[in-house]
Amino acid sequence: MKNIPSSYRVIALFILATGNAFLTPVSAAAITPVAYPVSQPWQSITPGAGGWFEAVGIGPTGLIVVASDLSGAYLSSDNGTSWTPVGAPQGVLSTHISSVGFHKTDGKIVLLGTDDGIYRSINQGKNFTLVQTDRYITSIQFAPSNSATLYAMGHTAYNTASPIIYFSSNSGANWVQKSGNGLANARIQKLIVHPKRANELYAVSSPDRFTELALRTVYRSTDSGQTWSAIGTTLGDAFDFAISTTNPNDIYLSTTTGVYYSADAGNSWSNTGQPLEFDYFGNNVGYSLWLDPRNGNVIRLISNALSVWENTRWGIWNGTKKASTFSWKFLNGNKTSIWSKSGWEMPDYWHFNVIKDNDLWSGFYYSGESLRTIAVDPRNASRMVFVNAQWIFNTSDGGVKFSQYFTKASGTGWRSRGLENVNVYDVAASRWKTGKNVIFGGYADMGCWRSLDNGLSWESCNPVQYASGNPVLATPSMQGNQQGLITRPEPSPSPTSQEENIKPPYHGWLNLNLHRVQFEADVASSGGWRGTGGNATAFAIDHAREGMVWAAMGDNIDAHMTLLRSTKSGKFDSWQYASNGIAPDDLKHIYGITVDPNSPLSQRTLFLTANGEVYRSTDDGLNWLKVLSCRDRTDNQNYCITTAVDYFNSKLVYAAGSAGLFVSQDGGDTWEWADNTHMTKPESLIGTFYAYLDRYLIGRIATDPFTPNRVYIAVLDTRSNSENRGGIWMSDQGYNWQRLYANPYMRSLAVSPHLKNELAATSSMAYTSGGYDPQSLGVLRLNPNGKWEQLNKGLSYNNVSTIAYSTQSGRFVLGSMGQGVMRNWR
């Protein structure tokens, strides 16, 4: 979920000579016109949140804008109760939003900094126009003394430390570039405009996840950004900077050596006396600054290792100034006053610290980007909203208590408020005739989630632990589950010479011990996520047996995955180990699980791909045998990622991927390379999914439940040669293929189990990332009358990875890059 801006990741862009025309299916002449349900706009039905949120802002009317790194922006006008996505339909063609800006007094003017430049709205976010192009924008600020004056800080690329300053004198409608001399090797995360002098600017430089080598420095310009000079350099590396709006001579600087105050605009400095801030590794992470715009004697410090659940440290401090002396009080350290947890974040909390210390966070860990992830309400100085890599939180009492803005209790689980930023590997929906049907969503980072009420509520189906026999009862979904605790070493501070006599306060764990269990890394399907997340790449449902499902999950899909089976609809504590026989080196990148519908009910035959190889099970998925090496067939350069079995003939089996198409006429014993078109550029397995130049991938095979021998494939093809095979193809038994639709970015397809001659397909230039391309077409349906139609209303961007039919005709669930699992009915 933590992706680089996709406009820099995907460079393939070309127009197929055949356009988007389709060829009439073989049986088109026999099609009788039928009525079919009209698709409703898509709506997200996720548990809420996810992904990396780059920035947040609050406007003069209280509008909250959250910037995501792969699904555009999200707006809330009701204090976080609900969110409205902003994307391509609103004119924002960049999926990666990097900063947020507002007009000082006109609440209708909203600005978004992106990896493509600056977008501007004059109707409070209903529509946007690109007003400045081709720069990665990290900060947009208005001048308090002149409401029409705005500044923006850009960089030549998303990962460079080469700032460019822009100036607007007409409320952001037009921008001109300033020289910006003196900002070499700076990565500007925050701009501050002097409260009284519109030509005086301050900029805070710090590394972030894209740029590690930038300086940690504060710069000042007195000529509207033409020239800059560093300030406070003798006080240590800078974390943050702020100016008092009530007395602009009062300025503050947070550094690696302390929090400093100047009463004379920086000519002299004094230490405020607040101790240094260390994380539990002993790293000096410092504080971010929160000033009260109405009371110049009040300052709050936000720990750059903030945890909203921690009740002894890592929170918010309130400072009271008398002359140049400060007294400090820790605000949210009282157990009785800290906000009561909802149960979704913890223990049902899936965020795993990026440093991989096997610890969970409900705050943000310091990076330069944290300067963009804090917003103070201009109408209420005690209200602050912050976002991090996964969540959004709010405090309205100056940091004493926090509430979350991303999910709400619904049914037996959770339902999003409309704020998502997630990638979906796979979706599946059961069609059992009895009992409760289930929808599965397989996420990157969030892992396995299921809904038993058509998406109205979601519960985690991530196991912490499993055994080859009886499943072990261990999951964060079990409130109060108390089992063996994991021990961890004390932190090891690395003090500088100025810090040698300062002992870093240490608070131990983040109060999660009671929800942890022992596990072995080699047998834990979610590994270090400990059941609170992971990656779920594939599902298979036996539609003839209520409750029977298989799923592929893993901590790191490049390193280790596990196949699991459940007879209880994927309930978190019902999973059993089902990977026996899959070579240890192949227990990664598991995709394309297929159930043979004609095999015995109690001894199903299944196929799947693992590390690009094809495996078969003839005992209900308990034991597996490799039956095809797609890598060997292509000199170890290509892979298979999808399988299918004919609905009427168990002997007719298909496998495909970047290696081309293979067909077996004897149930998988032997295979013929039916179409040897394959990707010729050597690439890793995960690399075959990305729509860079020279990619060729058959992403999905699907057989027809109404017509024997009929099979369809979805092909992604960005090769620069003249073949251009991208699109949806149909064949009988895997030979004599006919293209039904031409598009370079086809990812997946599903054939209707309800109506003959209907299928749905997905097109996406993005994979586990964002990005915009007009040829990324989202959802396409070939209706029973032989006509193609796009079904994209409700999508922020037409990047859809997978789709499945639900229990009724015309009802689909899809997986998108950004908005998560979605459905098209109310």
Residue, then its C-alpha position, 0 to 999 in steps of 0.5 A: m500500500k505504500n507505493i510511489p506515485s504511479s504516474y512515474r511507475v507506468i510509462a506504457l501508453f499507446i493506442l491499439a490500431t484496432g481501437n476498442a472495437f469488438l468482434t461478434p462472438v461465434s454464437a452471436a447469430a443465435i442470441t435472442p434479445v433478453a432483458y437484463p438488470v441495469s447496473q447501479p453506480w459502484q459503491s465501496i463496501t470495505p471495512g474502512a481506511g487502509g493505504w498511505f494517506e499523504a496529507v490532510g487539511i481543514g478549510p475555513t468552512g470545516l471541510i476536511v480533505v484527505a490526500s491518498d497516494l493511489s486513489g485521489a482525494y476524500l472530502s468530508s463536510d460532516n466532521g468525518t461521519s462520511w467521505t466523498p471520493v474525488g477522482a477522474p470524474q471530478g477532473v483530478l486525473s492524478t491518483h497520487i495526491s501529495s498536499v492540500g491547500f485552501h483559500k484563507t477566507d473563501g471556503k469554495i477554493v480548494l487546492l490539491g498538490t499532486d504528482d502532476g501539479i496543482y488542481r484547483s476547485i472553485n466549488q468546494g471540491k465538486n470539480f477541479t481544474l489543473v492550473q499548474t503542471d508537471r511538478y510534485i507538489t508537497s505544500i500549498q499555503f496562503a498568506p494570512s495578510n493577503s488572502a489572494t496570495l498563495y505559495a506552493m512548493g514543488h519538486t522536479a520529481y516525486n523522489t528528488a530533493s530539488p525544490i521549486i517555489y511557485f507564487s500566485s497573486n489571484s487565489g491560485a488561478n495562475w502560478v509563476q515560478k520563483s528562483g528558489n536560490g539556496l534550497a539545494n538538497a532540500r525536500i520541502q515538507k512544510l511552508i509557513v507564510h509570515p502572519k503580517r508580511a506576505n513576502e516572508l516565507y519559511a520552509v521545513s526540509s526533511p527526508d521522506r519515504f521517497t527521498e532519504l538524503a534530503l537535509r533536515t533544515v529550516y529556510r527563510s526567504t524575505d523576497s517571496g521565495q526568490t532567495w533562501s537561507a538556513i536558520g537555526t543550524t546550530l540547534g541541531d537537525a530540524f523536525d518542525f518550525a512554527i510562528s505565533t500568529t498573535n505575536p509573529n516575533d515568537i517563533y519555535l523550532s523543534t530539533t534533535t537537541g530540543v524544542y527552542y523558542s525565540a522572542d525576537a524572530g530568531n536572533s536568539w534562542s532558548n530551550t523550552g525545557q521539554p525532554l528529547e523524544f525517543d521511539y522504542f528503538g531509542n531513535n531521536v524522533g522529536y516533536s511536531l508543533w501545534l500552536d494556538p492561533r488565539n493564545g500566544n502563550v499556549i503551545r502543544l507538542i505532538s510526539n513524532a512517534l504518537s500513539v493514540w492508545e498509549n497511556t504513558r508516553w508518545g502523546i501530546w504535551n501542552g506547554t504554557k509560556k510565562a515570559s521565556t519560561f515554559s511549564w509542560k503537561f502530558l495531556n493524554g496519559n491518563k487511563t480514565s481519560i483516553w478515548s475508548k477503543s472501538g475494537w476495529e483498530m485494536p485488537d482488530y487492527w491490521h497496520f504493521n509497522v514498516i520497520k518490521d519490529n512485530d509491533l502495531w501502531s495506531g499513530f504515525y512514525y516520524s518522517g518528513e511527511s508527518l509535517r503534511t499529515i497534521a491539520v488544525d481546524p481554523r475555527n477551533a484551535s483545540r481540534m486537530v486531525f491527523v492521518n498516517a499510513q493507514w488511518i485518520f484520527n481526530t481530537s477536539d479537546g487539544g489532544v486529551k482524547f481521540s476518535q477515529y474517522f474511518t469506520k463504524a460498527s455495522g451488523t457483526g463487524w465494520r463498515s467504512r465511512g467512505l474513506e479507502n485507499v487499498n489494493v485488492y488482489d481478488v474477490a469472491a462471492s458464494r452462491w450457495k442455495t442454503g445458509k448465509n452467502v459470503i463475499f471475500g475481499g483479498y487485500a494487500d496489507m489488510g489480508c482476508w476480509r469477509s462479509l455475511d450480509n452482502g457487504l453491509s459489514w465486514e469481519s477479518c478472516n485473517p488467521v494468526q495461527y493454524a495447524s495441519g489438524n484442528p485449527v488453533l483458536a488465535t486471532p485479534s478478532m477475539q476480544g480478550n483472547q489472552q495467550g502466551l506473550i512475546t518478549r522483546p529486547e529493551p531499546s538501544p539508544s544511539p545518543t549524540s554527544q549532546e544526548e549522552n546524559i539523557k536517558p530516553p524514557y521507555h514505555g515498553w509495549l503499546n498495550l497490545n500484549l493481551h491480544r498477542v499469541q505465540f506463532e512460528a514464522d514458518v507456519a503462520s499464514s500472516g507471519g509478522w502481521r499476527g492475524t491483523g493483516g497480511n496479503a490474501t491473493a486468491f480465493a476459491i469457493d465450492h458453490a455446491r458445498e455450503g461453507m467450503v472455501w480455499a484461500a491463499m495468504g501470506d506475510n510477504i507474497d514474494a517470500h512465503m505464502t500458505l494455502l488454507r481451507s475452511t469448511k466454515s465460510g472462512k471464519f477466522d478460527s476455522w482455517q486448516y493448513a492445505s499446502n502439503g506437497i507444494a514445494p517449499d521454494d514454490l510457496k509464494h505467489i499463489y494464484g488461480i485456485t480452481v475447483d473442478p465442479n464435476s469432481p466428487l463432492s467430498q474429494r474435489t479436484l483443484f488446480l492452482t499456481a504457486n511461484g508460476e508452477v501448476y499444481r493439482s489436488t485430488d483430495d479436496g485440496l489437502n495434498w498437492l502435486k506439481v503437474l506443469s512447470c511453466r517456468d521450465r517450458t520458457d527457460n525459467q523466464n515466464y510463469c503461469i498465474t491462472t487456471a480453469v476447468d471446463y464445466f462439462n469435461s473434467k479432462l479439459v484443463y487450462a493454465a496460463g500467464s506470461a508463459g502463454l496458454f497451456v491445455s490439458q486433455d487428460g485432467g492435468d497429466t500432460w499439457e500442450w503449449a496451445d499458444n506459445t505467445h509469451m513475454t520475451k523480456p525476463e522479469s520477476l513474477i511480480g513484475t509481470f503484473y505491472a503494465y510497463l513496456d513489453r509486458y504480456l500476461i494472460g491474467r485470467i482464464a474462465t470457462d463457460p457454464f452454459t457452453p461446453n468447451r468454450v473458454y475465455i481469456a483476459v490479456l494484458d499486452t503492452r509490447s511494442n511490436s505489432e501483435n497487440r493481443g491485449g483484450i478479451w478472447m474466446s475459443d473452443q478448447g483453447y484453439n482458434w481464438q477470436r478477439l471479442y474486445a481490444n484493450p491493452y490493459m485487460r486484467s480479469l474476467a468472469v462468465s455469468p452463471h445466471l445468463k447465457n452469453e454474458l460476461a464481465a471483464t476488467s481493465s486496469m493500467a495500475y496494479t497495487s498502485g495508482g495511475y491514470d490512463p484513458q485506455s484503462l477502462g474499468v469494468l466492461r460487460l458483454n450483455p446477453n444481447g451481444k453488446w459491450e458496455q462500460l459500467n464505471k459510474g461510482l469509480s474514482y479511477n478506472n483501475v479494476s483488478t478483478i470481478a465476480y458475480s454474486t448471487q443474483s443476475g446483474r450483481f457484481v463485486l469488484g476489486s479496485m486499485g484504491q477504493g477496495v471491494m465494491r458492489n453495484w447494487r443497493 
